[in-house]
Amino acid sequence: MSVTIRDVAQASGVHVSTVSRTFSAPHLVNAETRTRVLAAAEQLDYRPNRAARSLKTGRTNNIGLIVADLANPFFPPLIKAAQAAARRQDYHLFVADTGEDPVEEENLVLAFSKQVDGIVLCSPRLSNKALEKLSEQVSFVLVNRRIRGLTTVVMDVANGARAAMEHLVGLGHRRVALVAGPAGSWTSGEIRKAVSEIPGLDTVVIGPNSPTEEGGIAAAPKVAEAGVTGVLAYNDLVAIGLIEGLEVLGVEVPGDVSVIGFDDSITGRLHRPKLTTVAMPASDAGRMAVDLLIQSMSAATVLETHLVVRESTAPPKPSGGHDAA
């Protein structure tokens, strides 16, 4: 005989309506009561009827999560944390990848809007106007994009960029390059603005660039020709590609040029030299974005970043530069 909602109510000592709210609107239930109900449901192996609940409440208990590129090691920790947060509140998470294409991004949002209660949109490439229009059709939480009136979770990339550049200045670097990201990237824009405000630096901006290892490799000749002794790259993938490209040109890292990435992904930790990088709280962002979406909260949250110093940065050579190949 299958377990019913009444069995869970009796086992947890609450009314049937409280059990129903625990699964359909958990933010409306006291935390202690919710824990007791979920524990009883797990012990009894109770599974709510999602189809019936959807018809009754108009909610699917599904969430969409759209990222710019699943191949980027920045996103898996965010996705994993988002999935755990959704599962904890009895939601299912559907994940999709736009391939950095704003047209595909819009198509995915429109497709998801018919199947989910809301969408977490990470590093979107669509314009503000397009996102505002789409938000009229489905609930959004944006990650690493700030738009007035929409719920956002952003990482303090500006502070991270300042910390990276101050690290280079402290080592003695005076002419540096910023290898920027895609033209439509909010993160790239924030980094560029922060770098321009650092005193005592002669900064060369190279880009926009693809946010990939190939993008870093393609930027390497321009970095070598710029006569810089330090580089801040848009992300760890770009930084690693840049190091590979510079090596082909006979430019050593950090001997000739210091390189700093962004993300603190596992790729940067395994690379040699180990990458100095700005750590981004991707897991915290994924977890918080899902919580805000489920709770239908309007907020603009900023998460802290910090610099992690490893092997890819060092003081410049006494000559103040390198010989471009």
Stockholm file with secondary structure:
# STOCKHOLM 1.0

chainA/1-325         MSVTIRDVAQASGVHVSTVSRTFSAPHLVNAETRTRVLAAAEQLDYRPNRAARSLKTGRTNNIGLIVADLANPFFPPLIKAAQAAARRQDYHLFVADTGEDPVEEENLVLAFSKQVDGIVLCSPRLSNKALEKLSEQVSFVLVNRRIRGLTTVVMDVANGARAAMEHLVGLGHRRVALVAGPAGSWTSGEIRKAVSEIPGLDTVVIGPNSPTEEGGIAAAPKVAEAGVTGVLAYNDLVAIGLIEGLEVLGVEVPGDVSVIGFDDSITGRLHRPKLTTVAMPASDAGRMAVDLLIQSMSAATVLETHLVVRESTAPPKPSGGHDAA
#=GR chainA/1-325 SS CCCCHHHHHHHHTSCHHHHHHHHHCGGGSCHHHHHHHHHHHHHHTCCCCHHHHHHHHSCCCEEEEEESCTTSTTHHHHHHHHHHHHHHTTCEEEEEECTTCHHHHHHHHHHHTTTCSEEEEESCCSCHHHHHHHTTTSCEEEESCCCTTSCEEEECHHHHHHHHHHHHHHHTCCEEEEECCCTTCHHHHHHHHHHHTCTTCEEEEECCCCSSHHHHHHHHHHHHHHTCSEEEESSHHHHHHHHHHHHHTTCCTTTTCEEEEEECCHHHHHSSSCCEEEECCHHHHHHHHHHHHHTTCCCEEEECCEEECCSSCCCCCTTSSCCCC
#=GC SS_cons         CCCCHHHHHHHHTSCHHHHHHHHHCGGGSCHHHHHHHHHHHHHHTCCCCHHHHHHHHSCCCEEEEEESCTTSTTHHHHHHHHHHHHHHTTCEEEEEECTTCHHHHHHHHHHHTTTCSEEEEESCCSCHHHHHHHTTTSCEEEESCCCTTSCEEEECHHHHHHHHHHHHHHHTCCEEEEECCCTTCHHHHHHHHHHHTCTTCEEEEECCCCSSHHHHHHHHHHHHHHTCSEEEESSHHHHHHHHHHHHHTTCCTTTTCEEEEEECCHHHHHSSSCCEEEECCHHHHHHHHHHHHHTTCCCEEEECCEEECCSSCCCCCTTSSCCCC
//
